[in-house]
Amino acid sequence: MSVPRQTTTQRRVQLLAAVRGGDCNIQQLAEQFGVSSSTIRRDLTELAREGHVVRTYGGALDTGPGVERTLREKDASFAEEKNAVARAAASLVRDGDVVLLDAGTTTGRLAHHLAERSGLTVVTNGLTVLLALADNPDIEVVVLGGKLRYPNEAILGPTVERQLAHVRPDRVFLGADGISVERGLSCPTLEQAELKHAMLHAGRESYVLVDHSKLASEPFAYWAPIDREHTVIVDDGDRDVLRPFEKSANCALRVVRG
């Protein structure tokens, strides 16, 4: 059944609903909305950039609450914003620092910005961080050992937390699938929530790196409370959702241009 021709915004709202309802074939969606396949491809590409869907060969998949995407899928969403946040975080790292980098896409980008530096010690449980820094002999990389988890390429397990107890980083940089002033960091598993909380308290200074789509977002049921002073580094994509973070007593906000 076809629908009347709509504005681009209206069509994309309806298109997102269709994908979430299980319709994912480009040709079928083009017929349903009365537009060309190339128009549907452009719509899906924009919805993917905004983090609403994941592009696949011939269509798209829903990324609604509870749907965990792979690291590469997440890295393609809000790429410019994540890079701006990572660049700002890199500027805070001084020569000689010991830094702890969480697994994730924005922390992986931070590692790329540190890859040409020297005299650093980087402790991580993230495979992307390890790969970004592996070719630089002037950076000491300490990998917290455990079990590699798919799809977020994080190293997890009780051995990671035991090793973490022996490290006192100068700065800790955490990623997040969602962040709430009231609840903290939203995580896909209880194990990850516990580890992020331990990481938060491991260093002298703690930072959370997110693009604006993660603010006030609750995609998963498990939480790492942010119960210490910290800084959230975020792009300026949505000023309205920044206000609760600006009012938080233990949160400093650093907003960068995406």
N, C-alpha and C positions, 0 to 999 in steps of 0.2 A: 504494500500500500504506500503510495507516495504522499508527501506532505507539501503544503504550499511553500513557495519560495520565500525565504526569510533573510533577515540581515545576517551578516557574518557572525555576530555575537550570538544571536538567537540560534542559528544553525549549530554553532559549536556547543552550546548548552545542551541542545537536543542530541547532538552527536555523542557527547560524553555519556548522556543517559543511555543511549543505544549500546555503547560499548560496555557499560556496566551491566546492561541487561543481557549481554552475551553475544551481541552482534559485532563481529570483528573483521569481516571481509570487506575490502575496499570497494569492489565492484558492486556488491549488494548494498552497501551504504550509499554509494553514488546514486544508484537507482532509487533507493528509498527517499533520498533528500532532493532528487531532481537536479543534481549538479554533476560535473565531470569527476572522473577518478582523480585527476590532478588536484582539483579543489579539495577533495576529501583528504588527499595526502598532505596538502598544506595545512589543513585543519588539524589533522592528527599530529603533525610535526610540531605545531604550536602548542597543542594540548600536552604533548610529551615534554616540551621545553618548560612548561609550567608545572610539570610533575604529576599531572592528572592521569596519564596513561603511559604505557611503554610501547614504543613502536616495534612491530615485528614484521617479518617478511609477509607482505600482503595484507597487513592490518594493524591491530593494536590490542593490548590487553589492559584491563583495569588495574589501577594501583590504589584502590580505595583502602580504608582502614583495615588493618590486619593482613594486608598483602605485602610481603617483603620482597623487594626487588634486589637484583644482583648489584654488586658494586659498580659495574660498568653501566648498568641502566641508570643508577642514581647519579653517576658522574656526568651523564649527558644532560641532566636537568639543572637549569640555572647555573650553567658552567661559568659564565662571566662573573656572576655574583660570588660564586664560591672562590674564584680566583682572586677577586678583590679582597675578600675576607682573609684568604691565605696569605696574600702579600702583606696585608696589615699585620698579621700575626708574626710573620717572619721578621718584620722590622723591630719587634720587641725582643728578639733573641740576640744576646750579646756573645762575642767571642769568649770561649771558655765555659759557656753555660752547659749544664746538664739538663736536658729537656725530655719530657715524657710525652710521646705522641700516641694518642688513641688510634685504633683502627677506624677507617672511614674515608670518604671521598675528599672532604675539605682538608682533613689532616694529611691525606696523601698529597694534595696540592701544596700544602705547607712544606712538606718534605722536599718537593721539587724546587721550591724557592730557597731552600737551605742547601741544596745539593752542591753548590759551588763554594760553600763556606769552608772554613777550616777551624780546628781547635774545639769542635763541639763534641759532646757525647749525647747520642740520641737513644733513648730507651723506648721500645715500642712493642705492641702486640699486633701490629698491622702489617700484612704482607705488602701492601702498596708502599708503605713507608720504607720497608726494608729494600724493595726493588729500586726505589728512587735514589737511595743513598749508597747502594752496594758498590758502586764504581769509584767512590771517593775515599782514598786511603787516609785522608786528613780528618775524616769524621769517624769517631768510634761509635759503632752501632751495637747496642745490646738488645738482643731479641729475647723477650719473655717467652719461655718454652711451655708448650701445652698442645692442645688439639686444634687444628685448623678447622674453622667452621665455614661452611657454605650456607648462604650465598654472600656473606659480607666480608669474607677473607680475614676474619679476626682470629687470633690465637687465644683460646680460652681454656679454663680448667683450674683446679685447685693449685697446681704448681705455679701458675701465673701469679695468683694472689700471694703465695708464699714468697716468691722471688721479689715481688713488688715491695714487700715489707722491709727489704734490705736496701732500698733506693730512696734518696731524698733529693728529687730534682729541684732545680731552680724554678722551672716553669712547667706546668702541665697544660696540654692542649687537648680538649675533648671534642668529639663530634657528637651529633645527636640526630635521631630520626624525627624527633619532635621535642619541644621544650615548653614548659608551663611554669609560670611564676609560682603557682600553688604546689605543683607536684614534682617538678624537676625535669629530668631527662627521660623521655619515653624510649623504651627498649623492647626488642622483639622477644627476649627471653629473660627469665629471672637471673640466670647466670651472668648475662651481660650487665644487667642493672646493678648487681652486687659488685662487679668488677669496676664499672664506671664510678660508683660511689667510693670505692677504695682508691681509685686513681685521683679523684677529686681532692682527697685529703692527703695525697702522697707528697705534694710539692709545696714550696714556699708560696707560689702564686698559681692560681688556677684560672683557666680561660675556657670558654665554650665557643666553638666556631660553628656558625649556622648561617644559611641564607634565609631570607625573610619568610619563605614558605614554611619553615619549621616553627615559627613563633606561634604560641597558643595552639599547637597541633598535638593531637593525641592518637597516633596511629596504632599504638600497641598498649597492652594491658599492664606492662611491668615498668617500674619507675625507679630511677636513682635520684633521691632527694639532693638538692643543691643546698646543703645546710652549712655553708661556710661562705666567707666573702669571695667573690669571683667577678670576672669580667666577661660579658657576652659581646663578642665581636660579630656584627651583622651588617649586611648591606642595607641601603636606604629604600628598599622597594615598597615598603608599606608602613607609613608613619603611624597609622592608627593603632596597629598591634604592638607598637613599641611602648606605648604609654604605661601599661602595667609594669613593664620591666624598668622603666625610668623611676617608678615610685617604689620599687622594691628596696628594702633597707640594706640587704647584703649583696646587691647586684650593681656593678658599674657597667654602663653601656657605652660601647664604642661603635659608632655607626660610620661605615665607609661607603663611598660611592661605588655602586655596582657597574 
